Amino acid sequence: MFKRIQPIDQAIEIHFEDRLIRAQPGDSVAAALLAEGVKAFRQIERSNELRGPYCMIGNCFECLVEIDGRPNLQACQYRVRNGMKIRMQRGLRGGGSGDQS
């Protein structure tokens, strides 16, 4: 389980699926979700297998999510913004990068 080294001092609010998440400004989306216990960021289309972040540096594409209606975004590469709406990526969307399994 991931947890924060220091408590959040200036919380902002983001939403994952329909869950309210408190995050620290400057957090990546992936770090904020992991700190709140979210393990599954995407679902593979063929097998329905759930996947989550692996490398946290943008190489692996395991952390794909939909942010504010835009699919195929790497959660480790985007910083949280107050009011951000994040959804689990389910299969491929829009022909972009993602599940090649």
A tleap script that builds the chain and sets N, CA, C and O, in Angstrom:
source leaprc.protein.ff14SB
mol = sequence {
  NMET PHE LYS ARG ILE GLN PRO ILE ASP GLN
  ALA ILE GLU ILE HIE PHE GLU ASP ARG LEU
  ILE ARG ALA GLN PRO GLY ASP SER VAL ALA
  ALA ALA LEU LEU ALA GLU GLY VAL LYS ALA
  PHE ARG GLN ILE GLU ARG SER ASN GLU LEU
  ARG GLY PRO TYR CYS MET ILE GLY ASN CYS
  PHE GLU CYS LEU VAL GLU ILE ASP GLY ARG
  PRO ASN LEU GLN ALA CYS GLN TYR ARG VAL
  ARG ASN GLY MET LYS ILE ARG MET GLN ARG
  GLY LEU ARG GLY GLY GLY SER GLY ASP GLN
  CSER
}
set mol.1.N position { 0.845 -1.183 0.000 }
set mol.1.CA position { 0.000 0.000 0.000 }
set mol.1.C position { 0.887 1.241 0.000 }
set mol.1.O position { 1.859 1.316 0.752 }
set mol.2.N position { 0.560 2.181 -0.818 }
set mol.2.CA position { 1.272 3.444 -0.869 }
set mol.2.C position { 0.679 4.389 0.170 }
set mol.2.O position { -0.530 4.379 0.404 }
set mol.3.N position { 1.512 5.192 0.784 }
set mol.3.CA position { 1.004 6.231 1.671 }
set mol.3.C position { 1.945 7.428 1.621 }
set mol.3.O position { 3.108 7.316 1.234 }
set mol.4.N position { 1.418 8.551 2.014 }
set mol.4.CA position { 2.171 9.798 1.965 }
set mol.4.C position { 3.232 9.850 3.055 }
set mol.4.O position { 3.027 9.342 4.157 }
set mol.5.N position { 4.356 10.462 2.742 }
set mol.5.CA position { 5.413 10.657 3.728 }
set mol.5.C position { 4.997 11.766 4.692 }
set mol.5.O position { 5.221 11.673 5.899 }
set mol.6.N position { 4.389 12.814 4.140 }
set mol.6.CA position { 3.917 13.936 4.947 }
set mol.6.C position { 2.438 14.142 4.682 }
set mol.6.O position { 1.966 13.855 3.582 }
set mol.7.N position { 1.693 14.636 5.671 }
set mol.7.CA position { 0.267 14.891 5.448 }
set mol.7.C position { 0.053 16.013 4.428 }
set mol.7.O position { 0.922 16.861 4.224 }
set mol.8.N position { -1.109 15.998 3.801 }
set mol.8.CA position { -1.479 17.054 2.840 }
set mol.8.C position { -1.652 18.352 3.608 }
set mol.8.O position { -2.376 18.393 4.604 }
set mol.9.N position { -0.989 19.422 3.150 }
set mol.9.CA position { -1.127 20.703 3.848 }
set mol.9.C position { -2.022 21.688 3.101 }
set mol.9.O position { -2.594 22.579 3.730 }
set mol.10.N position { -2.161 21.561 1.797 }
set mol.10.CA position { -3.043 22.433 1.012 }
set mol.10.C position { -3.865 21.561 0.078 }
set mol.10.O position { -3.562 21.466 -1.112 }
set mol.11.N position { -4.881 20.936 0.595 }
set mol.11.CA position { -5.648 19.958 -0.185 }
set mol.11.C position { -6.426 20.604 -1.326 }
set mol.11.O position { -6.995 21.687 -1.191 }
set mol.12.N position { -6.427 19.899 -2.449 }
set mol.12.CA position { -7.354 20.202 -3.531 }
set mol.12.C position { -8.200 18.952 -3.710 }
set mol.12.O position { -7.837 17.876 -3.235 }
set mol.13.N position { -9.325 19.094 -4.395 }
set mol.13.CA position { -10.234 17.966 -4.578 }
set mol.13.C position { -10.290 17.558 -6.036 }
set mol.13.O position { -10.461 18.390 -6.928 }
set mol.14.N position { -10.142 16.250 -6.263 }
set mol.14.CA position { -10.328 15.667 -7.585 }
set mol.14.C position { -11.347 14.546 -7.439 }
set mol.14.O position { -11.668 14.138 -6.323 }
set mol.15.N position { -11.845 14.058 -8.538 }
set mol.15.CA position { -12.837 12.979 -8.513 }
set mol.15.C position { -12.336 11.819 -9.353 }
set mol.15.O position { -11.932 12.007 -10.501 }
set mol.16.N position { -12.360 10.611 -8.781 }
set mol.16.CA position { -12.041 9.398 -9.527 }
set mol.16.C position { -13.259 8.505 -9.495 }
set mol.16.O position { -13.726 8.099 -8.431 }
set mol.17.N position { -13.783 8.195 -10.716 }
set mol.17.CA position { -15.050 7.470 -10.839 }
set mol.17.C position { -16.062 8.315 -10.071 }
set mol.17.O position { -16.236 9.440 -10.538 }
set mol.18.N position { -16.694 8.024 -9.091 }
set mol.18.CA position { -17.558 8.980 -8.401 }
set mol.18.C position { -17.072 9.217 -6.983 }
set mol.18.O position { -17.853 9.557 -6.095 }
set mol.19.N position { -15.800 9.040 -6.784 }
set mol.19.CA position { -15.191 9.150 -5.453 }
set mol.19.C position { -14.411 10.461 -5.332 }
set mol.19.O position { -13.623 10.804 -6.213 }
set mol.20.N position { -14.634 11.179 -4.249 }
set mol.20.CA position { -13.901 12.415 -3.982 }
set mol.20.C position { -12.541 12.051 -3.380 }
set mol.20.O position { -12.456 11.272 -2.430 }
set mol.21.N position { -11.483 12.628 -3.948 }
set mol.21.CA position { -10.115 12.356 -3.506 }
set mol.21.C position { -9.458 13.680 -3.133 }
set mol.21.O position { -9.543 14.653 -3.883 }
set mol.22.N position { -8.812 13.717 -1.989 }
set mol.22.CA position { -8.023 14.890 -1.593 }
set mol.22.C position { -6.594 14.680 -2.067 }
set mol.22.O position { -6.022 13.608 -1.867 }
set mol.23.N position { -6.023 15.685 -2.687 }
set mol.23.CA position { -4.666 15.591 -3.221 }
set mol.23.C position { -3.872 16.834 -2.853 }
set mol.23.O position { -4.431 17.877 -2.513 }
set mol.24.N position { -2.575 16.695 -2.928 }
set mol.24.CA position { -1.655 17.814 -2.688 }
set mol.24.C position { -1.339 18.466 -4.032 }
set mol.24.O position { -1.012 17.756 -4.983 }
set mol.25.N position { -1.424 19.790 -4.143 }
set mol.25.CA position { -0.997 20.429 -5.386 }
set mol.25.C position { 0.417 19.969 -5.743 }
set mol.25.O position { 1.291 19.902 -4.879 }
set mol.26.N position { 0.632 19.655 -7.014 }
set mol.26.CA position { 1.924 19.158 -7.466 }
set mol.26.C position { 1.977 17.648 -7.589 }
set mol.26.O position { 2.874 17.113 -8.241 }
set mol.27.N position { 1.020 16.943 -6.966 }
set mol.27.CA position { 0.945 15.486 -7.127 }
set mol.27.C position { 0.669 15.143 -8.581 }
set mol.27.O position { -0.039 15.873 -9.274 }
set mol.28.N position { 1.229 14.033 -9.040 }
set mol.28.CA position { 0.748 13.496 -10.314 }
set mol.28.C position { -0.595 12.840 -10.025 }
set mol.28.O position { -0.886 12.488 -8.882 }
set mol.29.N position { -1.410 12.677 -11.057 }
set mol.29.CA position { -2.699 11.998 -10.886 }
set mol.29.C position { -2.453 10.603 -10.318 }
set mol.29.O position { -3.159 10.173 -9.407 }
set mol.30.N position { -1.457 9.894 -10.851 }
set mol.30.CA position { -1.166 8.539 -10.387 }
set mol.30.C position { -0.799 8.532 -8.903 }
set mol.30.O position { -1.317 7.708 -8.149 }
set mol.31.N position { 0.076 9.425 -8.475 }
set mol.31.CA position { 0.492 9.467 -7.072 }
set mol.31.C position { -0.688 9.776 -6.156 }
set mol.31.O position { -0.826 9.167 -5.095 }
set mol.32.N position { -1.538 10.716 -6.557 }
set mol.32.CA position { -2.702 11.072 -5.740 }
set mol.32.C position { -3.652 9.890 -5.592 }
set mol.32.O position { -4.155 9.629 -4.499 }
set mol.33.N position { -3.902 9.175 -6.687 }
set mol.33.CA position { -4.804 8.024 -6.623 }
set mol.33.C position { -4.202 6.893 -5.801 }
set mol.33.O position { -4.890 6.299 -4.971 }
set mol.34.N position { -2.937 6.591 -6.019 }
set mol.34.CA position { -2.283 5.531 -5.246 }
set mol.34.C position { -2.290 5.840 -3.749 }
set mol.34.O position { -2.504 4.947 -2.930 }
set mol.35.N position { -2.055 7.109 -3.393 }
set mol.35.CA position { -2.037 7.504 -1.980 }
set mol.35.C position { -3.397 7.309 -1.316 }
set mol.35.O position { -3.478 7.163 -0.096 }
set mol.36.N position { -4.458 7.305 -2.110 }
set mol.36.CA position { -5.808 7.098 -1.580 }
set mol.36.C position { -6.284 5.657 -1.729 }
set mol.36.O position { -7.459 5.361 -1.512 }
set mol.37.N position { -5.368 4.763 -2.099 }
set mol.37.CA position { -5.705 3.349 -2.149 }
set mol.37.C position { -6.272 2.843 -3.459 }
set mol.37.O position { -6.696 1.690 -3.538 }
set mol.38.N position { -6.292 3.679 -4.494 }
set mol.38.CA position { -6.784 3.240 -5.808 }
set mol.38.C position { -5.685 2.403 -6.463 }
set mol.38.O position { -4.558 2.871 -6.623 }
set mol.39.N position { -6.011 1.180 -6.835 }
set mol.39.CA position { -5.020 0.293 -7.450 }
set mol.39.C position { -5.274 0.088 -8.936 }
set mol.39.O position { -4.323 -0.088 -9.697 }
set mol.40.N position { -6.522 0.105 -9.368 }
set mol.40.CA position { -6.871 -0.162 -10.764 }
set mol.40.C position { -7.174 1.142 -11.483 }
set mol.40.O position { -8.093 1.870 -11.106 }
set mol.41.N position { -6.392 1.435 -12.529 }
set mol.41.CA position { -6.556 2.653 -13.319 }
set mol.41.C position { -7.195 2.367 -14.666 }
set mol.41.O position { -7.842 3.241 -15.242 }
set mol.42.N position { -7.020 1.152 -15.175 }
set mol.42.CA position { -7.572 0.808 -16.479 }
set mol.42.C position { -7.977 -0.661 -16.496 }
set mol.42.O position { -7.562 -1.456 -15.652 }
set mol.43.N position { -8.807 -0.995 -17.491 }
set mol.43.CA position { -9.281 -2.359 -17.657 }
set mol.43.C position { -9.002 -2.799 -19.087 }
set mol.43.O position { -9.385 -2.120 -20.040 }
set mol.44.N position { -8.335 -3.938 -19.233 }
set mol.44.CA position { -8.017 -4.455 -20.561 }
set mol.44.C position { -9.295 -4.974 -21.213 }
set mol.44.O position { -10.080 -5.690 -20.591 }
set mol.45.N position { -9.487 -4.606 -22.459 }
set mol.45.CA position { -10.724 -4.916 -23.172 }
set mol.45.C position { -10.989 -6.415 -23.320 }
set mol.45.O position { -12.090 -6.877 -23.020 }
set mol.46.N position { -10.013 -7.164 -23.770 }
set mol.46.CA position { -10.238 -8.587 -24.067 }
set mol.46.C position { -10.439 -9.446 -22.830 }
set mol.46.O position { -11.312 -10.314 -22.816 }
set mol.47.N position { -9.648 -9.217 -21.797 }
set mol.47.CA position { -9.677 -10.090 -20.619 }
set mol.47.C position { -10.378 -9.482 -19.405 }
set mol.47.O position { -10.603 -10.174 -18.412 }
set mol.48.N position { -10.721 -8.212 -19.472 }
set mol.48.CA position { -11.296 -7.466 -18.346 }
set mol.48.C position { -10.342 -7.369 -17.156 }
set mol.48.O position { -10.759 -7.022 -16.051 }
set mol.49.N position { -9.058 -7.676 -17.381 }
set mol.49.CA position { -8.052 -7.583 -16.335 }
set mol.49.C position { -7.860 -6.122 -15.943 }
set mol.49.O position { -7.840 -5.238 -16.799 }
set mol.50.N position { -7.719 -5.876 -14.644 }
set mol.50.CA position { -7.479 -4.530 -14.137 }
set mol.50.C position { -5.983 -4.289 -14.055 }
set mol.50.O position { -5.221 -5.176 -13.670 }
set mol.51.N position { -5.569 -3.084 -14.420 }
set mol.51.CA position { -4.147 -2.723 -14.433 }
set mol.51.C position { -3.950 -1.405 -13.691 }
set mol.51.O position { -4.867 -0.590 -13.586 }
set mol.52.N position { -2.742 -1.215 -13.182 }
set mol.52.CA position { -2.400 0.016 -12.482 }
set mol.52.C position { -0.995 0.443 -12.839 }
set mol.52.O position { -0.330 -0.227 -13.630 }
set mol.53.N position { -0.526 1.547 -12.273 }
set mol.53.CA position { 0.792 2.076 -12.601 }
set mol.53.C position { 1.900 1.062 -12.352 }
set mol.53.O position { 1.837 0.253 -11.426 }
set mol.54.N position { 2.905 1.133 -13.198 }
set mol.54.CA position { 4.053 0.243 -13.073 }
set mol.54.C position { 5.342 1.059 -12.934 }
set mol.54.O position { 6.044 0.949 -11.929 }
set mol.55.N position { 5.647 1.873 -13.942 }
set mol.55.CA position { 6.950 2.553 -13.943 }
set mol.55.C position { 6.911 3.947 -13.323 }
set mol.55.O position { 7.916 4.394 -12.771 }
set mol.56.N position { 5.794 4.637 -13.397 }
set mol.56.CA position { 5.609 5.995 -12.867 }
set mol.56.C position { 6.485 7.048 -13.561 }
set mol.56.O position { 6.679 8.139 -13.025 }
set mol.57.N position { 7.017 6.723 -14.757 }
set mol.57.CA position { 7.824 7.713 -15.494 }
set mol.57.C position { 7.382 7.848 -16.955 }
set mol.57.O position { 8.076 8.483 -17.749 }
set mol.58.N position { 6.245 7.264 -17.314 }
set mol.58.CA position { 5.714 7.458 -18.655 }
set mol.58.C position { 6.157 6.470 -19.708 }
set mol.58.O position { 5.863 6.667 -20.887 }
set mol.59.N position { 6.856 5.409 -19.327 }
set mol.59.CA position { 7.320 4.439 -20.311 }
set mol.59.C position { 6.348 3.300 -20.585 }
set mol.59.O position { 6.333 2.773 -21.697 }
set mol.60.N position { 5.541 2.905 -19.615 }
set mol.60.CA position { 4.818 1.631 -19.725 }
set mol.60.C position { 3.360 1.725 -20.171 }
set mol.60.O position { 2.840 0.728 -20.672 }
set mol.61.N position { 2.684 2.824 -20.028 }
set mol.61.CA position { 1.287 3.013 -20.416 }
set mol.61.C position { 0.309 2.167 -19.601 }
set mol.61.O position { -0.826 1.970 -20.035 }
set mol.62.N position { 0.711 1.667 -18.444 }
set mol.62.CA position { -0.196 0.891 -17.598 }
set mol.62.C position { -1.148 1.782 -16.806 }
set mol.62.O position { -2.145 1.294 -16.275 }
set mol.63.N position { -0.861 3.067 -16.718 }
set mol.63.CA position { -1.669 3.972 -15.892 }
set mol.63.C position { -2.638 4.832 -16.714 }
set mol.63.O position { -3.034 5.912 -16.276 }
set mol.64.N position { -3.018 4.353 -17.901 }
set mol.64.CA position { -3.919 5.142 -18.741 }
set mol.64.C position { -5.254 5.385 -18.050 }
set mol.64.O position { -5.848 4.475 -17.472 }
set mol.65.N position { -5.711 6.629 -18.121 }
set mol.65.CA position { -7.001 7.036 -17.566 }
set mol.65.C position { -7.660 8.021 -18.526 }
set mol.65.O position { -7.066 8.447 -19.517 }
set mol.66.N position { -8.881 8.362 -18.210 }
set mol.66.CA position { -9.595 9.433 -18.919 }
set mol.66.C position { -9.640 10.618 -17.962 }
set mol.66.O position { -10.113 10.485 -16.834 }
set mol.67.N position { -9.152 11.773 -18.403 }
set mol.67.CA position { -9.137 12.981 -17.575 }
set mol.67.C position { -9.992 14.041 -18.242 }
set mol.67.O position { -9.731 14.442 -19.376 }
set mol.68.N position { -11.013 14.490 -17.531 }
set mol.68.CA position { -11.927 15.521 -18.036 }
set mol.68.C position { -12.426 15.188 -19.442 }
set mol.68.O position { -12.500 16.062 -20.305 }
set mol.69.N position { -12.768 13.914 -19.664 }
set mol.69.CA position { -13.330 13.473 -20.935 }
set mol.69.C position { -12.313 13.106 -22.004 }
set mol.69.O position { -12.701 12.658 -23.083 }
set mol.70.N position { -11.031 13.280 -21.740 }
set mol.70.CA position { -9.973 12.940 -22.716 }
set mol.70.C position { -9.379 11.578 -22.382 }
set mol.70.O position { -8.756 11.432 -21.331 }
set mol.71.N position { -9.550 10.573 -23.247 }
set mol.71.CA position { -9.030 9.233 -22.973 }
set mol.71.C position { -7.538 9.100 -23.292 }
set mol.71.O position { -6.923 10.004 -23.857 }
set mol.72.N position { -6.976 7.953 -22.916 }
set mol.72.CA position { -5.603 7.562 -23.265 }
set mol.72.C position { -4.530 8.473 -22.673 }
set mol.72.O position { -3.497 8.695 -23.306 }
set mol.73.N position { -4.756 9.003 -21.472 }
set mol.73.CA position { -3.768 9.880 -20.845 }
set mol.73.C position { -3.052 9.117 -19.732 }
set mol.73.O position { -3.679 8.386 -18.966 }
set mol.74.N position { -1.747 9.295 -19.653 }
set mol.74.CA position { -0.951 8.629 -18.630 }
set mol.74.C position { -1.064 9.400 -17.311 }
set mol.74.O position { -0.652 10.555 -17.213 }
set mol.75.N position { -1.625 8.740 -16.314 }
set mol.75.CA position { -1.852 9.381 -15.017 }
set mol.75.C position { -0.557 9.848 -14.368 }
set mol.75.O position { -0.566 10.809 -13.598 }
set mol.76.N position { 0.557 9.182 -14.666 }
set mol.76.CA position { 1.837 9.573 -14.062 }
set mol.76.C position { 2.410 10.839 -14.698 }
set mol.76.O position { 3.349 11.424 -14.158 }
set mol.77.N position { 1.869 11.266 -15.820 }
set mol.77.CA position { 2.408 12.410 -16.546 }
set mol.77.C position { 1.574 13.691 -16.395 }
set mol.77.O position { 1.927 14.726 -16.960 }
set mol.78.N position { 0.482 13.628 -15.643 }
set mol.78.CA position { -0.400 14.785 -15.468 }
set mol.78.C position { -0.472 15.180 -14.004 }
set mol.78.O position { -0.603 14.321 -13.132 }
set mol.79.N position { -0.388 16.468 -13.732 }
set mol.79.CA position { -0.502 16.996 -12.371 }
set mol.79.C position { -1.973 17.237 -12.052 }
set mol.79.O position { -2.761 17.592 -12.928 }
set mol.80.N position { -2.329 17.039 -10.792 }
set mol.80.CA position { -3.714 17.248 -10.371 }
set mol.80.C position { -4.082 18.724 -10.456 }
set mol.80.O position { -3.249 19.607 -10.251 }
set mol.81.N position { -5.351 18.964 -10.763 }
set mol.81.CA position { -5.947 20.301 -10.753 }
set mol.81.C position { -7.242 20.210 -9.962 }
set mol.81.O position { -7.947 19.203 -10.035 }
set mol.82.N position { -7.553 21.237 -9.220 }
set mol.82.CA position { -8.782 21.244 -8.441 }
set mol.82.C position { -9.991 21.005 -9.344 }
set mol.82.O position { -10.146 21.662 -10.374 }
set mol.83.N position { -10.843 20.062 -8.952 }
set mol.83.CA position { -12.055 19.762 -9.709 }
set mol.83.C position { -11.874 18.775 -10.846 }
set mol.83.O position { -12.846 18.446 -11.525 }
set mol.84.N position { -10.665 18.295 -11.075 }
set mol.84.CA position { -10.382 17.347 -12.151 }
set mol.84.C position { -11.264 16.106 -12.010 }
set mol.84.O position { -11.469 15.596 -10.909 }
set mol.85.N position { -11.783 15.629 -13.149 }
set mol.85.CA position { -12.618 14.422 -13.156 }
set mol.85.C position { -11.871 13.321 -13.908 }
set mol.85.O position { -11.558 13.449 -15.092 }
set mol.86.N position { -11.601 12.248 -13.191 }
set mol.86.CA position { -10.810 11.152 -13.732 }
set mol.86.C position { -11.662 9.892 -13.749 }
set mol.86.O position { -12.370 9.593 -12.788 }
set mol.87.N position { -11.584 9.159 -14.854 }
set mol.87.CA position { -12.319 7.901 -14.978 }
set mol.87.C position { -11.353 6.802 -15.377 }
set mol.87.O position { -10.330 7.051 -16.015 }
set mol.88.N position { -11.692 5.590 -14.992 }
set mol.88.CA position { -10.898 4.431 -15.384 }
set mol.88.C position { -10.991 4.265 -16.892 }
set mol.88.O position { -12.070 4.396 -17.471 }
set mol.89.N position { -9.871 3.980 -17.521 }
set mol.89.CA position { -9.851 3.709 -18.965 }
set mol.89.C position { -10.303 2.262 -19.166 }
set mol.89.O position { -9.750 1.345 -18.559 }
set mol.90.N position { -11.286 2.067 -20.000 }
set mol.90.CA position { -11.789 0.728 -20.277 }
set mol.90.C position { -11.538 0.402 -21.745 }
set mol.90.O position { -12.236 0.907 -22.625 }
set mol.91.N position { -10.541 -0.442 -22.008 }
set mol.91.CA position { -10.179 -0.793 -23.382 }
set mol.91.C position { -9.561 0.386 -24.102 }
set mol.91.O position { -9.179 1.382 -23.488 }
set mol.92.N position { -9.469 0.256 -25.418 }
set mol.92.CA position { -8.921 1.321 -26.250 }
set mol.92.C position { -9.999 2.334 -26.569 }
set mol.92.O position { -11.170 1.985 -26.717 }
set mol.93.N position { -9.601 3.579 -26.673 }
set mol.93.CA position { -10.542 4.621 -27.051 }
set mol.93.C position { -9.888 5.534 -28.065 }
set mol.93.O position { -8.735 5.930 -27.891 }
set mol.94.N position { -10.582 5.861 -29.085 }
set mol.94.CA position { -10.117 6.858 -30.046 }
set mol.94.C position { -8.875 6.486 -30.824 }
set mol.94.O position { -8.250 7.351 -31.438 }
set mol.95.N position { -8.502 5.212 -30.812 }
set mol.95.CA position { -7.364 4.759 -31.605 }
set mol.95.C position { -6.024 5.229 -31.098 }
set mol.95.O position { -5.026 5.124 -31.811 }
set mol.96.N position { -5.970 5.755 -29.861 }
set mol.96.CA position { -4.709 6.244 -29.339 }
set mol.96.C position { -3.868 5.125 -28.759 }
set mol.96.O position { -4.154 3.943 -28.952 }
set mol.97.N position { -2.834 5.518 -28.051 }
set mol.97.CA position { -1.963 4.522 -27.435 }
set mol.97.C position { -2.724 3.810 -26.340 }
set mol.97.O position { -3.741 4.307 -25.856 }
set mol.98.N position { -2.243 2.665 -25.955 }
set mol.98.CA position { -2.894 1.969 -24.868 }
set mol.98.C position { -2.789 0.477 -24.990 }
set mol.98.O position { -1.757 -0.051 -25.405 }
set mol.99.N position { -3.849 -0.207 -24.634 }
set mol.99.CA position { -3.875 -1.661 -24.532 }
set mol.99.C position { -3.564 -2.330 -25.866 }
set mol.99.O position { -4.331 -2.236 -26.824 }
set mol.100.N position { -2.452 -2.988 -25.901 }
set mol.100.CA position { -2.077 -3.738 -27.105 }
set mol.100.C position { -2.164 -5.236 -26.833 }
set mol.100.O position { -1.766 -6.036 -27.680 }
set mol.101.N position { -2.681 -5.635 -25.659 }
set mol.101.CA position { -2.739 -7.041 -25.272 }
set mol.101.C position { -3.747 -7.802 -26.116 }
set mol.101.O position { -3.928 -9.005 -25.927 }
savepdb mol mol.pdb
quit
